[in-house]
């Protein structure tokens, strides 16, 4: 079938398709690709931008992989549209990743591939790291990769990013090593070529403390630079451990002239002494908890945050501050006790002092989410009763001992 030509401006077509794409209306995109020759290329580039291999049923999805290979061999131009490959792997049997020639053939046809996401891979004895590197990583991924997202990988057997000189964005979430072999592992982040990251997101503390320490050693070697870093998102479980704080301080000192957005989540100890004076371009700062903590721990966190704010210099460019804390209720009088915390006057004073020093108005969002312990451990059978408890608890406003127009305390899930 020969497609008609509507001679619409490319900008208008792109705007139309962007609206469909953001709503993930795949069916409409497919229909648009048949409207006219002008729509076809842009619609297909949207459809093929990301391909996902979700191997919950290995046998079924291997058939899908074979069909995709036939499509790309028949119409090779479609391979040039693929920018993002997402592998949602099977914990039980990930061997196909380095032994399936069909999959490797598909990736080789993705000439503009630059983003890789991997979730849910349990490696263990199944994956041979040498085969992985020789068949998939070195010839296909390494030369082109700009964005890498790895989440929930178990028994991690190899080093990523070696030689990925174009890599700009790196996200590492919940990566675990096999404890018995962790001492023999090379640094997770290493590069034989200059590597300048722009976006770094890191979550969780692995079994081996050398994980974070190795980054510091590699950075000292000069191959990995943070001087162009724009966003930093750290979700660490223990923000008072020496090696993690030393590494974070090193990254902040490197990125002082570039970093404009920073988020820190975890159990921030009152022992944490973190100076943000070097971050001259920081515009957004977010503090939060990565899990549930007792009110006493939250009090320590807020005192630490107040000290960090007091340390900001007058010329700071910070304009957006978010504090999102998650607590669980351990006593019936929690709400009244929370309002009388001794940390409120210090927090109020720190906000006021920074507001006076700031050149422009600073926007502060401050929320505490509270969960009662019986809700956390509630069984499915109790869902109706718990729903009533939620509606009663989470509509209460917390009274403040110090009025502050920038702070609103809400209790809600």
Buried (B, 14 or more C-beta within 10 A) or exposed (E): EEEEEEEEEEEEBBEBBEEBBEEEEEEBBEEBBEBBEBBBBBBBBBBBBBBEBBBEEBEEBBEEBEEBBEEBEEEEEBBBBBBBBBBBBBEEEBBBBBBBEBBBBBBBBBEEBBBBBBBBBBBEEBBBBEBBBEBBBEEBBBEBBBBBBBBBBBBBBBBBBBBBBBBBBBBBBBBBBBEEEBEEBEBBBBBEEEBBBBBBBBBBBBEBBBBBBBBBEBBEEEBBBBEBBBBBBBBBBEBBBEBBBEBBBBBBEBBBEBBBBBBBBBBBBBEBEBBBEBBBBBBBBBBBBBEBBEBEBBBBBBBBBBBBBEBBEEEBBBBBBBBBBBBBBEEEEBBEEBBEBEBBEBBBBBBEBBBEBBEEEBEBEBBBBBBBEEBEEBEEEEEEEBEEBBEEBBEEEBEBEBEBEBBEBBBEE
